[in-house]
């Protein structure tokens, strides 16, 4: 039998995700493939870093968590094609999550307005949704 969770449990899981990462998290977009896991050193060229607000994701609903106030804008400091993201604590030292980036509508874990990034260019996060398992 497939495990199923109530909406209340799924919401609690989603909200715990944000709590574990912490307030004012940092999100980095980098070139190339993600490292083997979050404990591994960052790889690729850093293209842009976003500093999220203290409450960067509203309370979960229906077992789903989203970034608040998208689009979230940043300015690129590097040049290349966005290949993966990493979420760090507020100090930028502990990676808590990594995943794929695609252009809006591309189905990545995070979607942005344009994956081809040049230094000085504006970069916008257009979507980021976390759906908890067990529906």
N, CA, C and O of each residue as an XYZ file, in Angstrom:
540
protein
N       0.842     -1.184      0.000
C       0.000      0.000      0.000
C       0.888      1.248      0.000
O       1.912      1.275      0.682
N       0.515      2.249     -0.736
C       1.226      3.515     -0.774
C       0.910      4.324      0.479
O      -0.248      4.411      0.886
N       1.926      4.912      1.089
C       1.737      5.744      2.281
C       0.983      7.008      1.898
O       1.295      7.662      0.903
N      -0.007      7.335      2.701
C      -0.750      8.572      2.506
C      -0.743      9.352      3.810
O      -0.804      8.775      4.895
N      -0.669     10.678      3.688
C      -0.680     11.566      4.843
C      -1.848     12.530      4.741
O      -2.299     12.865      3.645
N      -2.329     12.970      5.885
C      -3.374     13.994      5.898
C      -2.799     15.310      5.396
O      -1.582     15.487      5.358
N      -3.655     16.209      5.022
C      -3.206     17.537      4.603
C      -2.488     18.236      5.745
O      -1.512     18.951      5.520
N      -2.965     18.034      6.978
C      -2.308     18.665      8.133
C      -0.867     18.176      8.280
O       0.023     18.975      8.571
N      -0.623     16.893      8.085
C       0.740     16.347      8.188
C       1.593     16.881      7.046
O       2.742     17.268      7.261
N       1.050     16.905      5.846
C       1.800     17.402      4.693
C       2.138     18.888      4.866
O       3.244     19.309      4.526
N       1.204     19.681      5.389
C       1.487     21.098      5.653
C       2.579     21.243      6.699
O       3.460     22.091      6.560
N       2.533     20.424      7.747
C       3.559     20.485      8.794
C       4.933     20.123      8.224
O       5.932     20.745      8.584
N       4.992     19.124      7.338
C       6.259     18.755      6.702
C       6.804     19.925      5.884
O       7.994     20.234      5.947
N       5.939     20.564      5.130
C       6.363     21.682      4.280
C       6.837     22.857      5.120
O       7.861     23.468      4.813
N       6.104     23.176      6.172
C       6.503     24.299      7.019
C       7.801     23.992      7.767
O       8.603     24.895      8.004
N       8.016     22.727      8.142
C       9.265     22.333      8.812
C      10.460     22.499      7.879
O      11.561     22.805      8.337
N      10.262     22.302      6.588
C      11.317     22.507      5.580
C      11.858     23.933      5.684
O      13.070     24.135      5.767
N      10.953     24.928      5.679
C      11.391     26.322      5.779
C      12.050     26.600      7.126
O      13.069     27.288      7.186
N      11.480     26.074      8.202
C      12.034     26.287      9.537
C      13.453     25.736      9.639
O      14.333     26.379     10.211
N      13.674     24.541      9.083
C      15.007     23.923      9.156
C      16.048     24.737      8.379
O      17.195     24.844      8.813
N      15.665     25.303      7.254
C      16.596     26.126      6.463
C      16.874     27.432      7.188
O      18.008     27.911      7.199
N      15.842     28.011      7.794
C      16.010     29.210      8.601
C      15.582     30.495      7.912
O      15.289     30.521      6.716
N      15.557     31.547      8.698
C      15.170     32.853      8.189
C      16.281     33.436      7.315
O      17.455     33.096      7.467
N      15.893     34.305      6.414
C      16.840     35.033      5.562
C      17.807     34.107      4.824
O      19.009     34.365      4.763
N      17.262     33.028      4.268
C      18.082     32.070      3.528
C      18.686     32.718      2.286
O      18.202     33.740      1.798
N      19.749     32.103      1.791
C      20.404     32.555      0.563
C      20.212     31.476     -0.508
O      20.320     30.281     -0.233
N      19.926     31.924     -1.728
C      19.759     31.015     -2.862
C      20.793     31.387     -3.909
O      20.883     32.540     -4.331
N      21.568     30.403     -4.320
C      22.575     30.619     -5.362
C      22.175     29.883     -6.632
O      21.733     28.735     -6.582
N      22.332     30.550     -7.767
C      22.202     29.919     -9.076
C      23.607     29.744     -9.620
O      24.404     30.683     -9.615
N      23.912     28.531    -10.092
C      25.246     28.197    -10.570
C      25.168     27.483    -11.906
O      24.125     26.943    -12.275
N      26.286     27.487    -12.631
C      26.370     26.787    -13.905
C      26.591     25.290    -13.662
O      27.023     24.883    -12.584
N      26.291     24.487    -14.673
C      26.600     23.059    -14.657
C      25.700     22.243    -13.765
O      24.688     22.717    -13.247
N      26.110     20.976    -13.601
C      25.357     20.032    -12.784
C      25.611     20.281    -11.303
O      26.672     20.768    -10.912
N      24.625     19.942    -10.494
C      24.754     20.071     -9.047
C      25.774     19.065     -8.515
O      25.978     18.014     -9.122
N      26.416     19.376     -7.391
C      27.316     18.409     -6.751
C      26.552     17.128     -6.387
O      25.329     17.074     -6.509
N      27.271     16.118     -5.947
C      26.672     14.822     -5.618
C      25.605     14.927     -4.526
O      24.631     14.175     -4.535
N      25.787     15.850     -3.595
C      24.822     16.052     -2.513
C      25.054     17.419     -1.885
O      26.008     18.115     -2.231
N      24.181     17.798     -0.963
C      24.289     19.123     -0.343
C      25.538     19.296      0.507
O      26.004     20.421      0.687
N      26.088     18.214      1.030
C      27.286     18.317      1.864
C      28.543     18.565      1.032
O      29.557     19.010      1.569
N      28.492     18.284     -0.268
C      29.651     18.484     -1.140
C      29.853     19.973     -1.414
O      28.915     20.766     -1.331
N      31.079     20.333     -1.738
C      31.406     21.730     -2.051
C      30.645     22.184     -3.292
O      30.346     21.386     -4.181
N      30.340     23.461     -3.337
C      29.659     24.038     -4.496
C      30.506     23.875     -5.744
O      31.735     23.915     -5.684
N      29.842     23.690     -6.873
C      30.510     23.556     -8.162
C      29.936     24.577     -9.135
O      28.900     25.188     -8.873
N      30.620     24.753    -10.254
C      30.148     25.684    -11.270
C      30.413     27.124    -10.880
O      30.857     27.416     -9.769
N      30.137     28.005    -11.802
C      30.304     29.443    -11.591
C      29.079     30.007    -10.899
O      27.953     29.726    -11.310
N      29.281     30.796     -9.857
C      28.180     31.484     -9.196
C      27.672     32.572    -10.138
O      28.425     33.462    -10.534
N      26.391     32.494    -10.491
C      25.802     33.467    -11.410
C      25.070     34.581    -10.677
O      25.200     35.752    -11.034
N      24.305     34.222     -9.658
C      23.545     35.211     -8.895
C      23.199     34.607     -7.539
O      22.970     33.404     -7.420
N      23.165     35.465     -6.517
C      22.738     35.036     -5.184
C      21.598     35.923     -4.742
O      21.669     37.148     -4.842
N      20.552     35.298     -4.256
C      19.383     36.005     -3.740
C      19.380     35.878     -2.223
O      19.673     34.809     -1.688
N      19.053     36.953     -1.534
C      18.843     36.914     -0.091
C      17.347     36.987      0.138
O      16.711     37.990     -0.186
N      16.786     35.927      0.698
C      15.344     35.877      0.919
C      14.997     36.587      2.212
O      15.860     36.786      3.068
N      13.752     36.966      2.355
C      13.288     37.669      3.543
C      13.247     36.772      4.767
O      13.515     35.574      4.675
N      12.915     37.347      5.908
C      12.907     36.570      7.151
C      11.809     35.506      7.139
O      12.000     34.426      7.698
N      10.687     35.783      6.524
C       9.622     34.783      6.356
C       9.425     34.624      4.858
O       8.497     35.193      4.283
N      10.295     33.850      4.232
C      10.388     33.801      2.780
C       9.388     32.892      2.103
O       9.317     32.866      0.874
N       8.616     32.149      2.869
C       7.606     31.276      2.283
C       6.389     31.247      3.185
O       6.494     30.865      4.351
N       5.222     31.649      2.661
C       4.012     31.641      3.496
C       3.675     30.235      3.977
O       4.213     29.251      3.470
N       2.788     30.150      4.952
C       2.367     28.858      5.490
C       1.887     27.944      4.362
O       1.266     28.389      3.397
N       2.192     26.660      4.515
C       1.797     25.672      3.510
C       0.281     25.546      3.455
O      -0.421     25.766      4.442
N      -0.195     25.188      2.278
C      -1.619     24.951      2.069
C      -1.755     23.766      1.136
O      -1.122     23.726      0.081
N      -2.570     22.806      1.514
C      -2.766     21.634      0.676
C      -1.511     20.803      0.495
O      -1.373     20.093     -0.501
N      -0.587     20.887      1.456
C       0.665     20.144      1.370
C       1.664     20.757      0.412
O       2.622     20.103      0.000
N       1.440     22.023      0.057
C       2.291     22.717     -0.917
C       2.865     23.975     -0.280
O       2.176     24.700      0.438
N       4.138     24.216     -0.559
C       4.843     25.406     -0.061
C       5.384     26.158     -1.268
O       5.934     25.544     -2.183
N       5.234     27.476     -1.283
C       5.732     28.298     -2.384
C       6.545     29.461     -1.836
O       6.400     29.857     -0.680
N       7.401     29.998     -2.696
C       8.096     31.229     -2.320
C       7.077     32.357     -2.296
O       6.177     32.407     -3.134
N       7.217     33.252     -1.342
C       6.357     34.405     -1.301
C       6.855     35.472     -2.271
O       8.051     35.560     -2.551
N       5.949     36.260     -2.767
C       6.277     37.445     -3.573
C       7.118     37.163     -4.808
O       8.113     37.853     -5.030
N       6.754     36.172     -5.623
C       7.458     36.004     -6.897
C       6.844     36.964     -7.905
O       5.639     37.208     -7.829
N       7.596     37.519     -8.838
C       9.000     37.188     -9.039
C       9.908     37.830     -7.988
O       9.618     38.895     -7.442
N      11.009     37.141     -7.732
C      12.054     37.659     -6.857
C      13.212     38.040     -7.758
O      13.709     37.217     -8.526
N      13.644     39.300     -7.660
C      14.647     39.833     -8.584
C      16.031     39.881     -7.944
O      16.185     40.141     -6.751
N      17.027     39.620     -8.781
C      18.423     39.731     -8.376
C      19.245     40.216     -9.550
O      18.746     40.286    -10.673
N      20.492     40.549     -9.304
C      21.405     41.000    -10.358
C      22.568     40.030    -10.449
O      23.215     39.728     -9.447
N      22.832     39.545    -11.653
C      23.893     38.560    -11.872
C      25.266     39.156    -11.619
O      25.539     40.310    -11.948
N      26.127     38.330    -11.020
C      27.527     38.705    -10.819
C      28.450     37.840    -11.672
O      29.658     38.072    -11.714
N      27.888     36.851    -12.347
C      28.659     35.955    -13.206
C      27.949     35.755    -14.534
O      26.810     36.186    -14.712
N      28.632     35.098    -15.465
C      28.085     34.855    -16.801
C      28.106     33.359    -17.088
O      29.091     32.674    -16.813
N      26.996     32.862    -17.648
C      26.902     31.455    -18.023
C      25.460     31.010    -18.097
O      24.542     31.825    -18.007
N      25.262     29.706    -18.263
C      23.919     29.126    -18.320
C      23.589     28.507    -16.970
O      24.330     27.660    -16.469
N      22.485     28.928    -16.388
C      22.068     28.416    -15.085
C      21.781     26.922    -15.199
O      20.995     26.494    -16.045
N      22.433     26.126    -14.332
C      22.255     24.688    -14.366
C      21.659     24.110    -13.098
O      20.953     23.103    -13.147
N      21.936     24.737    -11.959
C      21.384     24.245    -10.693
C      21.330     25.381     -9.668
O      21.980     26.416     -9.816
N      20.529     25.145     -8.623
C      20.462     26.089     -7.515
C      20.869     25.367     -6.248
O      20.848     24.138     -6.176
N      21.242     26.155     -5.247
C      21.505     25.658     -3.897
C      20.902     26.644     -2.906
O      21.039     27.856     -3.078
N      20.233     26.138     -1.869
C      19.699     26.974     -0.787
C      20.604     26.807      0.419
O      20.899     25.689      0.843
N      21.042     27.940      0.968
C      21.923     27.966      2.132
C      21.234     28.665      3.300
O      20.253     29.386      3.118
N      21.759     28.443      4.489
C      21.316     29.195      5.657
C      21.658     30.673      5.460
O      22.274     31.047      4.463
N      21.256     31.504      6.412
C      21.454     32.951      6.265
C      22.924     33.344      6.191
O      23.254     34.379      5.612
N      23.810     32.538      6.765
C      25.246     32.828      6.703
C      25.849     32.404      5.361
O      26.975     32.783      5.036
N      25.103     31.623      4.590
C      25.604     31.158      3.299
C      26.619     30.036      3.425
O      27.406     29.808      2.506
N      26.613     29.326      4.561
C      27.638     28.303      4.791
C      27.118     26.870      4.729
O      27.865     25.971      4.344
N      25.874     26.634      5.093
C      25.331     25.279      5.102
C      24.293     25.129      4.002
O      23.263     25.804      4.010
N      24.571     24.241      3.060
C      23.612     23.962      1.986
C      22.539     23.017      2.522
O      22.843     21.976      3.104
N      21.280     23.400      2.313
C      20.160     22.583      2.773
C      19.397     21.924      1.633
O      18.679     20.950      1.861
N      19.535     22.428      0.415
C      18.816     21.857     -0.727
C      19.504     22.280     -2.003
O      20.121     23.344     -2.066
N      19.396     21.443     -3.020
C      19.860     21.801     -4.357
C      18.936     21.132     -5.361
O      18.285     20.133     -5.055
N      18.887     21.694     -6.563
C      18.011     21.129     -7.581
C      18.199     21.807     -8.924
O      19.147     22.563     -9.135
N      17.272     21.519     -9.825
C      17.380     21.994    -11.207
C      16.744     23.361    -11.408
O      15.859     23.777    -10.660
N      17.225     24.047    -12.442
C      16.687     25.345    -12.866
C      16.315     25.217    -14.337
O      17.075     24.669    -15.135
N      15.144     25.728    -14.686
C      14.766     25.846    -16.093
C      14.114     27.204    -16.312
O      13.772     27.909    -15.363
N      13.950     27.551    -17.577
C      13.203     28.758    -17.908
C      11.737     28.536    -17.531
O      11.285     27.397    -17.418
N      11.009     29.618    -17.340
C       9.599     29.552    -17.001
C       8.877     28.596    -17.945
O       9.009     28.685    -19.165
N       8.111     27.679    -17.351
C       7.369     26.700    -18.136
C       8.167     25.449    -18.462
O       7.633     24.528    -19.080
N       9.440     25.392    -18.061
C      10.315     24.270    -18.405
C      10.256     23.085    -17.460
O      10.844     22.043    -17.749
N       9.556     23.219    -16.331
C       9.382     22.090    -15.432
C      10.491     21.859    -14.428
O      10.498     20.819    -13.770
N      11.436     22.787    -14.278
C      12.511     22.617    -13.296
C      12.001     22.785    -11.880
O      10.870     23.216    -11.655
N      12.860     22.437    -10.925
C      12.495     22.629     -9.523
C      12.282     24.108     -9.229
O      11.421     24.476     -8.430
N      13.080     24.951     -9.885
C      12.942     26.410     -9.830
C      12.842     26.893    -11.266
O      13.547     26.390    -12.141
N      11.972     27.865    -11.515
C      11.908     28.450    -12.848
C      12.304     29.917    -12.792
O      11.968     30.643    -11.856
N      13.037     30.333    -13.836
C      13.506     31.712    -13.930
C      13.169     32.251    -15.311
O      12.818     31.491    -16.214
N      13.275     33.565    -15.471
C      12.878     34.194    -16.726
C      13.801     33.873    -17.890
O      13.365     33.897    -19.041
N      15.080     33.567    -17.614
C      16.036     33.311    -18.689
C      17.227     32.574    -18.091
O      17.842     33.063    -17.143
N      17.562     31.401    -18.632
C      18.674     30.631    -18.073
C      20.036     31.070    -18.608
O      21.067     30.690    -18.052
N      20.055     31.863    -19.677
C      21.308     32.390    -20.220
C      21.570     33.731    -19.552
O      20.890     34.719    -19.827
N      22.561     33.753    -18.673
C      22.752     34.899    -17.784
C      24.094     35.576    -18.062
O      25.115     34.914    -18.249
N      24.066     36.911    -18.085
C      25.282     37.719    -18.245
C      25.459     38.586    -17.009
O      24.481     39.057    -16.429
N      26.691     38.793    -16.612
C      26.997     39.629    -15.458
C      26.319     40.989    -15.604
O      26.387     41.608    -16.666
N      25.674     41.448    -14.551
C      24.976     42.722    -14.560
C      23.515     42.624    -14.971
O      22.753     43.574    -14.798
N      23.131     41.496    -15.506
C      21.759     41.282    -15.973
C      20.816     41.058    -14.794
O      21.212     40.484    -13.780
N      19.583     41.508    -14.926
C      18.553     41.199    -13.943
C      18.098     39.760    -14.127
O      17.918     39.299    -15.254
N      17.912     39.051    -13.018
C      17.459     37.662    -13.040
C      16.252     37.558    -12.113
O      16.292     38.041    -10.982
N      15.183     36.929    -12.590
C      13.961     36.811    -11.813
C      13.573     35.367    -11.577
O      13.470     34.583    -12.520
N      13.356     35.011    -10.310
C      12.757     33.715     -9.979
C      11.264     33.871    -10.255
O      10.605     34.722     -9.656
N      10.734     33.056    -11.157
C       9.329     33.173    -11.524
C       8.451     32.109    -10.885
O       7.231     32.262    -10.850
N       9.043     31.038    -10.380
C       8.247     30.008     -9.726
C       9.096     29.050     -8.913
O      10.217     28.709     -9.289
N       8.531     28.623     -7.782
C       9.207     27.657     -6.925
C       8.153     27.052     -6.014
O       7.665     27.712     -5.097
N       7.808     25.822     -6.262
C       6.776     25.144     -5.492
C       7.296     23.837     -4.948
O       7.906     23.063     -5.685
N       7.070     23.571     -3.676
C       7.439     22.306     -3.030
C       6.140     21.582     -2.666
O       5.323     22.100     -1.905
N       5.963     20.394     -3.210
C       4.797     19.592     -2.907
C       5.232     18.398     -2.057
O       6.087     17.616     -2.474
N       4.657     18.263     -0.892
C       5.032     17.187      0.005
C       4.405     15.868     -0.447
O       3.302     15.854     -0.992
N       5.110     14.771     -0.218
C       4.618     13.462     -0.654
C       3.467     12.956      0.210
O       3.201     13.489      1.287
N       2.806     11.944     -0.268
C       1.804     11.257      0.531
C       0.382     11.746      0.353
O      -0.456     11.545      1.232
N       0.095     12.387     -0.774
C      -1.277     12.860     -1.004
C      -2.196     11.687     -1.294
O      -3.392     11.880     -1.515
